[in-house]
Amino acid sequence: MTNRFIESAAPGLASLKPYVPGKPLSELERELGITGSIKLASNENPLGPSERVKQALSAQIADLTRYPDGGGFELRGAIAKHHGVEPNRVTIGNGSNDVLDMIARVFLWPGRESLFSQHAFAVYPISSMAVGATLRVAPAVDYGHDLDAMREMITDATGVVWIANPNNPTGTYLGESALRAFVESVPAHVVVVVDEAYFEYVQRQDYPDTSTWLNDFPNLIVTRTFSKAYGLASLRVGYGLSHPDMADLLNRVRQPFNVDSFAQAAAVAALGDQAYLEQSIALNDAGMQQLVDGVNKLGLSYIPSVGNFLTIDMGREAAPIDQALLRLGVVTRPIANYELPNHLRVSIGLPEENARFLSALEQVL
């Protein structure tokens, strides 16, 4: 159905489809008349908040009527200390998605090109199209980024190159030597964004911490989030690290008070809770092995993942399988919108949740 106001909207919105989030458990249970369902669709940390975070949140209740610190002084300081950089390199966001959107609004416009990989995170095209930029999509290799192809696609019109490392929804990653060589080859006028939302989960010797490259590449922006390993998805808090002049531009378009007081306090507490982070990583490693073993037993293939999710090839259209799993109270994520119609992305849950998913999948198949 045609939107009657589309002619009055910005040109980039005409072909833009909104991001479709995972179905909430309450909605699923209401629709299907079931209870006790589990959600393994949104790459969330299944541990729940740490005690340190709970205490930090409780302390904020007394100031509920006050606006948050619009500059995020304490949070930016904690992030800067964590990375060994100056606070003027830090841009805070309402989740790292917010920072990605700021980048698009600052460095992309009609006539400029936005370059990213096939199967890459959906926010890159959404934010790029919203500002009228031209999309350039590099075909993937083994479900991951083809850096040689991306390098060849850079032109004088390229504004931003987006790289998800690890990539969502495939779980693939780029090693240090290949990624650094790519960043070195990118012209200085092009902004390179390395999205490291799943950074903390990666247990590979050759996986780089690109936040340590900032002094070498003034055109580099690194984004991180507290939504995954730190377990703060509901609070929506993330950040970008960049050259101070980059951060200055991003902060010019950043909405006032974009990160609320509860999110700021929780993020500061989470950064200081190494025990919780280690527990999250250990749980994820064990859960990943549990899912891989179960999928192998079922005779299915999958994309090897270094994140907190596994993308499984069902060998046929995944949507009907997803619907059957929903009726059994198990929420996963079909990813036909990423040009992977036969795949389901499954988040790592608690051991009993992983076991329930595998049992339900066996029943459905």
N, C-alpha and C positions, 0 to 999 in steps of 0.2 A: 504494500500500500504506500502510495506517495505521501510524503510529509508536506502539508500545505505551506509550511514556512521555510522549506529548504532553499528557496530562491533568496530568502533574506539572510541566510546563514553564511558563515565563512565558506569559501569554495572547498576547502579540504574536508568538510563534513559530509558532502554529498555521497561519497563512497565509503565513508568510515562506519564500521560496525562497532558497537560498544563492547568492551570487555565483559565476558560472561563469567561471573564467579561460580564457585562450586555451590551446590545446593545445601542450605543449612539443614542440620539434622532435624530441627523442629518442624520445618516445612515438609521434609520427606516423611516423617512419621505421621504427620497430619494427613498428608495425601494418601498414604498407603495403609493407614490404620495400624501401624506397628509401633513397638517400643524397643529400646535397647539397641539402637543402631549405632554404627561406628563410622567415623569419617576419616578416610585415608585419601583425600582428594586435593588438599591444599598445601602440602609440604610443611605442615606445622610441627612444632616440637611437642611430642606427646607427654612430656614429663609434667607439664604444668609449671606455674611460676615458683621460683625458689623462695625460701623464707626471707632472704635478704630483700628481695623485690617486694614481697608482701608488706614488710615493715616500712619500706620506703613509700609505698602507696598509701598506707595507713596514715603516715605522717603528713601527707598532702591534703587530707580531708578538711583540716581546719581552715585551709586557705582556698576552699572550693569557689568562693565568690570573687577571687582575685584573678586577673589575667596572668597567664604564664610569663616568664621571662622571654620577651620577644627575641632577644639576642642569643638565648641559650648559653649564657656565660659559663655556668658550671659544667653543662654537658659538653660544650665545645672544648673546654679545658681538659675534661676527662678523656675525650676522644684524642685530642692533640697529644696528651701525655702517653696514651696507649700506643700511639704510632710514632712518637718521638718527633713530632712536627710542631710548627707554630699554630696557635688557634686561628690565625687569619687564613689558614689553608682549609678550614673546615666549614662546610655548609650543611646545616641540619635540615631534615625533611620529614614530612608526614609519611614515613616509610621511604625506602630508597626510590620507590616509584615517583614520589614527589620531586626528588632531585633529578631523576631522568626527564621528567616533564619540564623542569626549569631549564635543563640543558637544551632541549628542543626549542623552547621559546626564545632562548638567547642566541643560539647559533644556527637556527634553521628558519627559512621563510620561502615564499614562492620563488622558484628558480634555483634554489639550493637543493642539493641532493643528500639524502640520508641513506647510508650504506650499512647493511647488516646481513647476516647469514640466513639462509633457509632454515627452518625449524628453530629460529631464535625466539627470544622472549617477546610476547605479544605487545608489550608496552612500546617497543621501539617504533613499529609502524603506526600505532595509535597516536602517540605524541607527535610523530613526524607529520602525519596526515592532517592533524588538527591545526598545524601552523602552515599548511599548504606546501610543504616540501615534497620533492619528487623521491619516490622510493626506489632504491637500487638493491636488489636481493641477489646475493651470491649463492649459487647452488652448493649444497652441503656435500661433504665427503665423509662417508661412514657416520652419518648423522651429526657431524660436527663442522666447525668452521674450516673452510678452505682458504687459508691466508694468502696463498699465491693468487687465487682467483680474486680475492678481495683487493689485493694490492693493484692488480691490473684494472680494476673497475674504478679506482680513484681518479677523479678529474679535477679541473680547476673549479668546478661547481660543487664539489663535495664539501659539505659543511661538517658532518659528524660521521664517524665510523663507530658502530656499536659492537662490542664484543662481550659476550656473557661467558665467564670463566669461573666455575663450571657453567655449562649451558642448561637452561631449563626450557623445554621438558626432556631433553635427551640424556643429561647427566654426563656428557662428554667434557673433556677439558683440554687445554693447550699447555704444553710444557714451556719451561722458561726460555730456552734458547730460541724456539720458533716464535714465540710471542714477542720477545725483545727485538729480534731481528725485524719483525713486522713493524713494530712501533718506530724503530729507527728509520725505517724506509718511508714512513708517512710524511708528506710535506707539512711544513710548520703551520700552514694556514688551516689544516684539517684538525678538528678536535677528535681525539681518540678516547672513547669511554670504555673502561674495563669494569664490567658489572660483576662484583664478587659477592653476590648475595649468599652463596653457599660456601664461602671461603673456609670457615672453621671446620667443616666436615671433611675436607680433603686430606687424605693420608697418602700422598705421593711425593717422593723425593724431588721430582723435577717440576713440581707445581710452584709457580712464582708468587711472591707477595709483591704485587706491583705498586703498593703504597710506598715501597722503598725506592721507586724509580722517579719520584716526583721531581727531584732536583735535576735529573737528566733530561726530562721531557716536559717542557712548559705547556705543551698542548695536551697533556694527559690528565684525565679525570678518572678517579677510582671511586666506585660507590660500594657501600656496605649496608647491611641492615641488621636490626635487632630482632627481626621477625622469625628467624630460623633457629639457629643454634642457641641463641639467647632466650628464646621462648616468649617473646613479647609481641606476637603477631597482632593481637587485638588492640594494642596501644598505638601501633603505626608510628615507628620511629626508625629513621635511617640517616645516612649522611654521605656526603661526597668529600673527597680529598683532592686538592688541586693546587696549582700555582695561585698565590694570593690575588693576582689580577683576575684570574678565572673566577675565584670565589667571590670577588667583589661584584662581578657581573651577575653571577647567579643570585646573589643576595639582593640585587636590585629588583628582581622579579619575584623573589620569595614572598609569599603571603605573610602578613603580620601574624604573629602568634601561631605559626603553622604546626608547632609541636607543643602539645599541652603540658601542663605542669606534672601530671601523673606520668606521662611518657618520659619526660626529661628525668624525673627522679628515678624511675624504674631503670632507665638505660644506664644512668650513672652507677646504680647499685649492681646491675648486671655485669658491667665492665669489671667491677671489683670482685666478682664471685667466680673465681677460677674453678672451684670445686664443682659448681653446677655445670659449667661449660664442659669440663672433663667427663662428667657423668652423662651429659647429653651426647657427646661424641662416642663414648663407649656403648651407650644404648643403641645409637644409630649403626655402629659397626656390627654389633651382634644382630640387629634386626635386618640389616642388609644381607648378611649371610643366611639368615633364616629364610628370607624371601627368595634368594637365589637358589638355595637348596630345594625349596618347595617348587619353584618354577621349573627347575631342571627335572624334578621328579614327575612333573606333569607333561614333560616333553615339549615345553614351549621355549622359544628363544627370547632374548631380551637385549637391550642396549646396556653394556657395562657402564655403571654409574658411580661417580664419586660424590654425589650429593646425598640428600636424605629422602630419595625416591628412586623407584625402579620403573622403567618404561618397558612394558612387556608386549611382544608381538603375538597377537592372538591367532595369526594365520588366516584371519577372515575379518569381516567388519566388526569393529569392537563395540559399536553403539548398542546392539542388541544384548551383548554380554554385560555391558554396563547396566542396562535396564534390568536384566535378570538379577544382577548383584544387588541393585537397589531394593528389589522386592524381598531380598534376604537380609536387608538392613545393613548393607555394606556399600559405602559411598566411595567410588574411585573417580578417575578423571579420563574420559575418552578425549583424544586429542586430534580429531579430524581437522580442527581449525589450524593445526600446525602442519597440515599436509601429511599426517600420519593416521589415516583412517582405520588401520588395523591394530593400532596400539592403545593400550591403557597405561596411564601413569598412576602408580600406586605409591603413596607416601609411606615411609617407615613409621610404624606405630609401636605400641607396647607389645611385648611378646605374645600376649593373649590375643591382641588385635590382629597381628600378623598371621597367627594360626587360624583365626576365624576367617580372614580373607582367603587364605589358601584352601581351607575346607569348603567355603562357599564357591570359590572358583572351580574346584574339582566337581562340585555338585552341578554347577551350571554347564560345564563342558561335557 
